Amino acid sequence: MKHFAVTITVIIIILVAAIIVTTGFVLPKNPLIGTTYTTTISKATTTVQNVTTTIIQPQLYQCSGTYINTTMANTSIQARCQMTSNSLGLWVAAGNSSYVKLRIVGANNKTYVNQTITYDCITFFKNFTGPKQIYNISFTTGPAGGTCGQSIVKFNRTTVPPSQVYDFVYNGNFSNDEYTGWNVTGAGFGNAPLNLTYANNAIVRCYVGSPWNNIPGPYVASTYSCGLQASPGNITSSPFTVSKPFLNFKIVSKPHANLYVELLAGNSPAIVAVYNTYNLSLSGGNRSASTFRNAGIPLTSIAGKIARIRVVAGTATKQNFIVVGGFHLSTTPNQQPGILTNLTIYNTT
């Protein structure tokens, strides 16, 4: 009996398969061509054949330049793309949807992004960094309620936020688990926002007395470092146009002259607010060290001007800390009575 080898040459063009349950999905025009490889199969037979087979699958596109969009609310889009560099800029817009949920999982089964994002218009979200592999993208829009057209996810080579003046508080809820768009000075606020889900873990217990409650979202800027050494510092937002009369947010703060939230017009203080959320007369006062209170600063004195938020922690003790999150402009105030101890408004004209 004779033996022979049948050589099959297989050219696989790997792809990105976009499963779209909506309108509008745009990918770049540069598909990745897969590797050509040869497989040898041995078999006992009296006949010899050479067979060349070409298998063509849907094209796989590079992540760089990938653009996913829809105008529909309550819609899910699934897509895949191939990273050919280790870092890209990730841009997101909720559009006419009130929010979008974005999840990106690598071929290694590691989750790289899993966030709910509320930016109305296309905004730099974060630097996306990961190994060169295929990524599965899940993009879900929420109910109507936004004001900026299409809901969008976009990758490009820009890995730093553009220098611009926003019409909203950029990354005001720290939803990407980073201080993207904020300038951090000193060690007080750390290298990243505090993850409240992690902090409230029964084993971790990174809080004072009782778990954090009435929270503004999963991430906050905080000088509380789980009872470890405290340091002074401050964080300053990207510039924005004061287009609404109030700045609303949530805060935990002891009354201290060196713990405050201020609005800058240019580089000068325009409004300074000092809070005492430890007021025991408030509802749940026995949990004051871990209860976020609603705060609202009137902005009429700087209406129409370009401003920045600066959160200042000029004191460095473990007992005196400030925790903030959920910054957004609003047409109505949302202020908890009894927490504001001092409000100073400067003449900026």
VENPESUL-V807093 format. One record per pair of residues at least 24 apart in sequence whose ideal C-beta (glycine too) atoms are under 6 Angstrom apart, sorted by the first residue. I is the first residue (numbers start at 1). GAP is how many residues later the second one is. D is the distance in Angstrom with one decimal. If there is no record, write none. Layout:
i-><I I>
gap-><GAP GAP>
d-><D D>
This chain:
i-><1 3 4 5 5 6 6 7 7 8 8 8 9 9 10 10 11 11 12 13 14 15 15 15 15 16 16 16 16 17 17 18 19 20 21 22 22 22 24 24 25 26 27 27 28 28 30 31 31 32 32 63 64 64 64 66 67 68 68 69 69 70 71 73 73 73 73 75 76 77 78 79 80 80 81 82 83 87 87 87 88 88 89 89 89 90 90 90 91 91 91 92 92 92 92 93 93 93 93 94 94 94 94 94 95 95 95 95 95 96 97 97 97 97 98 98 98 98 99 100 100 101 102 103 104 104 105 106 106 106 107 107 115 117 120 120 120 121 122 124 125 126 126 126 127 165 165 165 166 167 167 169 169 169 170 172 172 173 173 173 174 177 181 182 182 183 184 185 185 186 186 187 187 188 188 188 188 188 189 189 189 189 193 193 193 194 194 207 208 208 209 209 210 210 212 213 214 214 215 216 216 216 217 217 220 220 221 222 223 223 223 224 224 230 230 230 231 232 232 232 233 234 234 235 236 236 237 237 239 239 241 242 242 242 242 242 244 244 244 245 245 246 246 246 247 247 248 248 248 248 249 249 249 249 250 250 250 250 251 251 251 251 252 252 252 253 253 254 254 255 256 256 258 258 259 259 260 261 262 263 264 264 265 265 265 265 269 270 270 270 271 272 273 273 274 274 275 276 276 277 279 282 293 293 294 294 296 296 296 301>
gap-><43 41 44 35 37 35 43 33 43 31 43 45 29 43 43 45 25 43 43 43 46 42 43 44 45 44 45 64 65 41 63 61 59 57 55 48 50 53 45 46 43 41 34 39 33 37 32 28 30 28 50 92 24 91 93 89 87 71 85 81 83 81 79 24 68 70 71 66 64 62 60 58 54 56 54 52 49 40 42 72 40 67 67 69 70 35 36 38 31 33 63 25 27 33 61 26 28 29 59 24 25 26 52 57 51 53 54 55 56 50 44 45 49 54 44 45 47 48 43 41 51 39 37 35 31 33 31 24 27 29 26 27 60 58 26 27 28 27 30 37 51 50 52 54 32 74 76 141 74 74 76 71 158 159 68 155 156 44 152 153 45 42 57 53 55 53 51 48 49 46 47 44 46 35 43 44 45 125 32 34 44 46 26 27 28 26 28 83 81 82 80 81 77 80 78 78 77 78 77 34 109 110 108 109 103 105 103 101 90 98 99 97 99 86 87 88 85 81 82 84 80 76 78 76 72 74 71 72 67 69 65 57 60 61 63 65 85 86 87 54 55 50 84 87 50 52 48 80 82 86 46 75 77 78 42 44 75 76 24 42 44 73 25 40 71 24 69 24 66 86 59 64 56 57 54 63 52 50 48 44 44 46 37 40 42 83 77 32 76 78 74 72 24 70 67 68 64 63 65 62 59 56 43 46 40 42 37 38 39 44>
d-><5.4 5.8 4.5 5.2 5.7 5.0 5.9 5.8 5.9 5.3 5.6 5.6 5.4 4.9 5.9 5.8 4.9 5.1 5.7 5.5 4.4 5.5 3.9 4.6 3.8 4.7 4.8 4.4 5.0 5.2 6.0 4.3 4.4 5.6 5.5 4.3 4.9 4.2 4.6 5.1 5.8 4.5 4.6 5.8 5.6 3.6 5.9 3.7 5.7 4.9 5.4 4.7 5.8 5.8 6.0 4.8 5.0 5.6 4.5 4.6 4.7 5.4 5.4 5.0 5.4 5.4 4.6 4.9 4.7 4.5 5.8 4.6 5.7 5.4 5.9 5.4 5.1 5.9 4.6 5.3 5.0 4.7 5.3 4.1 4.8 4.8 5.5 4.3 5.5 5.6 4.3 5.0 5.9 4.5 5.7 5.9 5.4 4.2 4.3 5.8 5.9 5.7 4.8 5.8 5.4 5.2 5.1 4.7 3.9 4.7 4.0 5.0 5.2 5.0 4.9 5.6 3.2 5.5 4.3 5.3 5.4 4.4 5.8 4.2 5.4 5.4 4.8 5.9 5.3 5.4 4.5 4.5 5.5 5.9 4.9 5.4 4.0 4.0 5.5 4.3 5.7 4.4 5.8 5.4 4.8 4.8 5.9 5.6 4.5 5.5 5.6 5.8 4.5 5.7 4.3 3.5 5.3 4.6 5.9 5.1 4.1 5.5 4.4 4.9 5.6 4.5 5.2 5.8 5.2 5.4 2.9 3.9 5.6 4.5 4.8 5.1 2.6 4.5 5.3 6.0 5.1 5.1 4.0 5.8 5.6 5.3 4.0 4.7 3.8 5.7 5.2 6.0 4.8 5.3 5.0 5.5 5.6 4.5 5.7 4.0 3.9 3.0 5.9 5.9 5.4 3.6 5.3 4.2 4.5 4.5 5.6 4.1 5.9 5.2 5.7 4.8 5.4 5.6 5.4 4.7 5.7 5.7 4.6 5.2 5.5 4.5 5.1 4.2 5.1 5.3 5.8 5.0 5.2 5.5 5.5 5.2 4.0 5.7 5.4 5.6 5.4 5.0 4.7 4.7 4.6 5.8 4.8 5.8 4.7 4.6 5.6 5.9 5.1 4.5 4.1 6.0 5.8 4.9 5.6 6.0 4.9 5.0 5.3 5.6 4.3 5.5 4.5 5.4 5.2 5.3 5.6 5.2 3.2 4.4 5.8 4.6 5.4 5.4 5.1 5.1 4.6 5.7 5.2 5.3 5.5 4.6 5.9 5.0 5.5 4.8 5.3 4.5 5.3 5.2 5.0 4.3 5.1 5.9 4.9 5.1 5.1 5.7 4.3 5.0 4.7 4.7 3.6 5.0 4.0 5.2>
